[in-house]
Amino acid sequence: MRKSNPWIAGALAGVVAGFLSASAAHALEEQSGETQAIQACERRLCTLLQQRDAKGDDLKCALTKTWAKSTIKEADQASVRWGFGDARCTVQIDISRALIAAALTSGGKEHKFWVPPHTAHCIVEEGGQARALTATLAPKIVFKDGKAERIWINLTSIEGPAAIKGTLLTAAALTDKVGIFQRPMLKSVNRFIHKHCPSKYPLPQAPTARKAG
């Protein structure tokens, strides 16, 4: 539903979750440490994307993200609109470093990058109450020459209030079956990999050997 970096939203994807202890009838406030955790995970992901090395630690991050209603509604389309309040999501990211490297080093051949299922635990405001929602996604991305060419959210299961569940199922179907969000999602993924990461987190350059005088 929201315009976001699919790798992290994902990742969060894009992707909705949270704490069952949130108070009802109050707007959800961003929790301490949310932004710092997302930035740290983004840095690790950007490093993996640029190194393209299958050896080393996998991408593992514990993330929480809170969205204001106004932010979510920026992604509204004529065919699907967000009719609820704020949302908060938590997700444990766990993606193989080798899978990431393989997707970006396949040359001119198509490479299918299937992200393993990730479950997001969510709270969404509905009618002044905080409603629990659980969604499992296994995003699929086809790469060629290091660029994403096709993408699917692949929402495999969702449990929660009927109205919220229906909205997210519709958004997922419009993305995966109709392709309504395909272009902006692909653009976002490729911009993140090839522009954002090298610009914000450039890899350190190897020192140049001095010529003998």
TAPEDA-V834223 format. One record per run of one state. SS is the DSSP state (h for helix, s for strand, l for the rest). FROM is the first residue (numbers start at 1). LEN is the number of residues. If there is no record, write none. Layout:
BEGIN
ss:SS from:FROM len:LEN
ss:SS from:FROM len:LEN
END
This chain:
BEGIN
ss:l from:1 len:33
ss:h from:34 len:18
ss:l from:52 len:7
ss:s from:59 len:9
ss:l from:68 len:1
ss:h from:69 len:7
ss:l from:76 len:1
ss:s from:77 len:1
ss:l from:78 len:2
ss:s from:80 len:1
ss:l from:81 len:6
ss:s from:87 len:9
ss:l from:96 len:1
ss:h from:97 len:8
ss:l from:105 len:6
ss:s from:111 len:4
ss:l from:115 len:3
ss:s from:118 len:9
ss:l from:127 len:2
ss:s from:129 len:9
ss:l from:138 len:2
ss:s from:140 len:5
ss:l from:145 len:2
ss:s from:147 len:6
ss:l from:153 len:2
ss:s from:155 len:6
ss:l from:161 len:1
ss:h from:162 len:17
ss:l from:179 len:3
ss:h from:182 len:19
ss:l from:201 len:13
END
